[in-house]
Amino acid sequence: MQLEDSTRENSFGMIKTKNGDPELLPSRVKAGNRNLSKASTTKWLVFVIFSSCISFYLGVWTALAVAPTSSDINYASDLCLKAAKGEDRGDLGRKVGDIFKARLDKALDAIKCPEVNEFPESKTKFLEPKLGTKPRFSRSLNHFLNGAVSVNRKNLFDAFDFGVPMSDGAQHENTLILYDSAAALPSHESMRKAAQANEDIPEMDALDATANCDTMNVIFIKNPQRYIRQCVALVGGQYQGYHVQRWMRIVGEGPHGEWDETAPLHQVSRMVSFKGYDELTMPKQWHLDLHRDIMLTYLTHLKEMQGELKSTLNRIAVDNAVVVMTVNKGQSELLINFVCSARSRGFDLKNVILFPTDQFSKDIADGLGLATFYHNELTKAIPSEEAARYGDSTFGRIMMAKVICVQLVNELGYDLLFQDVDVIWYKNPFEYFNAEGSKKFDVYFQDDGNRQERFAPYAANSGFYFARSNNRSKLLFRAMLYQGDLVLACRSHQQVLISLLAEINNHAGLTVKVLNRDEDDFPSGYHYHMRKDWMRQMVDGKKDPVIFHMCWTLNKINKLEFMKQMGMWYVPDKCVGKEAKEITSGSNAKNGLMNECCSADPLKKCYYRDKPSVIPCKDSPPMDRGGRSFW
């Protein structure tokens, strides 16, 4: 309030002159100034009372605003004190004067702010919890719920490698740990009490939170679509279950199912999409008949095949491990390209065993100097031509060859790396899988990158994986073989394999590790199409992967185009689709297949400006409508 130009009032009844010296308000001036009217005196009394009230409430508000809460976990005690004094909130502390400051300091002395050094540097730092006065769960729930804490999701994955790829945003999200009994609660006394009390759920380090857990059941939950109102029912008091039942509001069934919010909840399979249709194709009679014929041939010749195959594997295995591949005529140039690219980098392919599905492919493999295993009767059902597109009936039959060759080698006791022929090696992948830190898992799979519900929870790519031969992995691949009718019906073995990974993990303790797509060692077609930032770094030499798998392609034509753009192609046109004897006939006979079909340098060519390439392709057309140039 402005008194006059020469003075200004403060909130404690003092005025300051122009020279800054304090003077008393008129109501407190000595007798010489008592000529003020009675009305003026009353006015000043009201003013003083009014100012005092404002100062009081302002002080209370300030104290409440700056008091530390349980969410202030990142503040050290010195920051807490600064905030309370107003140093970080304007000049409010100075305006309320010395009296309020003294009272505030006294109140702060009674407040215990968190000290950063209370927690070891290796652990996440958390605030002491605020304790409630009532139990968190009622007595009717205490038969299976006796407390709860939260743990940062990244902290949990760092403490326990669940094998599934960790999704984005883990460092910003927490998981919930529920305690079946009071004996399993954390040892830390205040955390133990907070876990049981009806206040904010306390946050803890993963290892501390699980220190007293004899067992831990892990459930992975993520709503596939935010508009779907998902609920989770934890049913205590029942016979222990290790599978998740799924209920949805849908009408119809199979491929004709549709989500309908007005329909009652009823049980559905894990393969039902959020739209309501079932992505699992049930085998028809011809699938059953074909699978029966394959299995009849397999079982009839099993002993004979095992004896012949074991002799070859004993000869080529390195440290009891081999590379397993299969190919038909339609994919033979991709086999040539793998061998050419690998040998251009000096890799020894001695321990590669190829399972050709036709004589054409066997002759190519022999010409390349690869060990082969070919059984004409077993491969009669496998087409020689390439699949016209991913997932067609030809593709499904070729998948059966992948199932059989892996099962035969695994059953004989050999560790194996299975890979498709569209893989390029930059480093020896066995060095990764045989490293000391990699030996705790039975099987390793490349991350497919696809997050469709039918691939949950592992999202494993079935075209590049490593498997140690043991009783658990043998159970897995036998189960795959026996579910061949489903592989034929689904026209892919990927979703069947992923469901069996989860089942054998649950049933027999198979340890599964998926090599996260966000890491740099095992990129694929997912990176080629979805992570152009990553591909740009690879082109610039800033990424140093172990392999590259050119999957995620509609057909072979696209696959070859992408590989040529990326400098991954080594096979001249004269060797594409040609029989081995035609390539090496006449004057070329003395040179052999390797010399005729392996370019010393990669053969680069532009096709699409909007797809990654090691050479500028700005003048090429886009593959996708409106696609921007990669360069």
Buried (B, 14 or more C-beta within 10 A) or exposed (E): EEEEEEEBBEBBBBBBEEEEEEEEBBBEEEEEEEEEEEEEEEBBEEBBEEBEEEBEEBBEEBBEEBBBEBEBBEBBBEBBBBBBBBBEBEEBBEBBBEEBBEEBEEEBEEEEBBEEEEBEEEEBBBBBBBEBEEBBBEEEBBEBBBBBBBBBBBBBBBBEEBBBBBBEEBEEEBBEBBBBBEEBBBEBEEBBBBBBBEBBBBBBBBBBBBBBBEEEEEEEEEEEEEEEEEEEEEEEEEEEEEEEEEEBBBBBBEEEBEBEEEBEEEEBEBBBBBEBBBBBBEBEEEBBEBBEEBBEBBEEBEEEBEEBBBEBBEEBBEEBBBBBBBBBBBBBBBBBBBBBBBBBEEBEBBBBBBBBBBBBBBBBBBBBBBBBBBBEEBBEBBBBEBBEEEBBEBBBBBBBBBBBBBBBBBBBEBBBBBBBBBBBBBBBBBEBBBEEEEEEBBBBBBBBBBBEBBBBBBBBBBBBBBBBBBEBBBBBBBBBBEBBBBBBBBBBBBBBBBBBBBBBBEBBEBBBBBBBBEEBBBBBBBBBBBBBEBBBBBBEEEBEBBBBBBBBBEBBEBBBBBBBBBBBBBBBEEBBEBBBEEBBEEEBEEEBBBEBBBBEEBBBBBBBBBBBBBEEBEEBEBBEEEEEBBB
